[in-house]
Amino acid sequence: MKRRLEFDVLRTVAMVFIITYHFGCKYAEEGLPFFNFFYLTPNYDFGNIAVTIFLVLSGGLLYNRYGLIGNANKTSNGDILRGGCKPSRTTLKEFYLKRAKVIYPPFWITCLYIPLSIVRHLLTDGNAFSTAHPLTLFLSVIGFDGYAKLFGISTYAFCGDWFIGAIVLLYLLYPLLAIAYQRFPIWTVFILVVLYSLQFSIPRDYYVILSALPVTIVLKFCIGFALVDNLERLKNWKMAFFALIIFLFISFVNIEGILNTDCFGTIAGIALFILVVNLSPMFNHSKTTAKVITKLAELSYCVFLVQHVIIVWGQMAFIKIFNIMHWNFTEWNVTILLVCTSVAIMAVAWVLKQVSDGIVKKISAL
């Protein structure tokens, strides 16, 4: 499928949000001053809105590209799915192989740190598996180490946090979800909304993991089906204005009640999706700007993989340097550190993508 600028803008926006959010989290934990740039609002955090946009995009673009997989391609009313999507001729095997080639090579490359860490522990304290049980290494191989760790399981998770396990789970479920949405679009989304709402009854102590629960990520994934399925209907100034009002209201007005940060973040993410879809044509006026956005968007997955690790390591280095130089942290110099950290993340993500793409090409050529 041909790249579309509005989706690249969304990827880039989400990429910036995930960096600023995790940067803010780490510096807040250390009690260091920083400007609240895309970190927290009264109702949600920008990490949530970033994940929401990525999940919505992932679901929408998969449905637009593949439609129904395998034998399900035989529709009862012709060869066109809802929204003009053509049924895919891709088999289940081909679909999963393509998804694996996208997800696993860069993830496995970054996870090479894990065996190095095991060797280091063996040499220093004689206990190679001091971090977790060796069988949990299997979770690292399949990308579920970060997801399992979110639920209190000790693993060797190093990069990607819980998002990798979530996206792998959604890719596994995609064929079934596509069938359900194709046949019963309204009912599919409605049932998921009801199931999602029932999660509000869980103790508030567990709200921190609500955004990663299976029902939550499946709902956002399927909302992506609906948004991309009806994309042209969303492109008008009334929808853009309405989305802007909702986004600003949720972002700046403290709303009391039973709703949680994930719910507000989801609504804000959908509103921002609609707003960006309507505003992105303005970036086409400059070929340079459009090209930069496209290049940045291509790094989005690798950025998700490495950003948290680089933020943590970068902070440790900055603290040591500031202590040696007897400098004080201020909002302004921490903002400079945010820029430096972001540049480092982009550089590492670019190298990771180049290495990963090169390995995949060589293997495919065999």
ABEGO torsion letter per residue (X at the ends): XBBBAAAAAAAAAAAAAAAAAAAAAAAAAAGBBBBBBGABBAABBAAAAAAAAAAAAAAAAAAAAAEBBEAAABBAAEABBBGGBBBBABBAAAAAAAAAAAAAAAAAAAAAAAAAAAAAAAAAAGBAAAABBAAAAAAAAAGAAAAAAAAGBBBABABGEAAAAAAAAAAAAAAAAAAAAAABAAAAAAAAAAAAAAAAABBAAAAAAAAABAAAAAAAAAAAAAAAAAAAAABBAAAAAAAAAAAAAAAABBBBEABBAAAAAAAAAAAAAAAAAAAAAAAAABAAAAAAAAAAAAAAAAAAAAAAAAAAAAAAAAAAAAAAAGBBBBAAAAAAAAAAAAAAAAAAAAAAAAAAAAAAAAAAAX
